[in-house]
């Protein structure tokens, strides 16, 4: 875990399993690493990246979780939904949307939780794939074009073959986006 922690703290990129699909991840405080994720995925910069957190408390440190969000979290299994929330006024992430919102998912995967707890921070996490292609759930299937651009791969499989549902709660109501 120390190796992964050091990579993330030093602007590196890691891949690890989660409760949905494999995550391509970095520190939310490293613009350099965030830019690299956009390059690896060949993703347009106007498409925001999401964060993984280990608890509701960690989510509430960075974003506004309204009653609708609390209700959704109680109705769905943890890890299965991503909530688009408004960031708290004093929180800034370059991976957030222009309207100061960000997708946040509370993970239940032990590897993901260990990494988040080791760095004592949320982590930028997006699916391991080139933009527009299928997400990858098994590290053995990571294309070489992606694998050679990251600093560390935690080998293994994710718990699911499906990405999370995405609900936008930033306007007060829940809007299902995916």
Order of alpha helices (4+ residues) and beta strands (2+ residues): alpha-beta-beta-alpha-beta-alpha-alpha-beta-beta-alpha-beta-alpha-beta-beta-beta
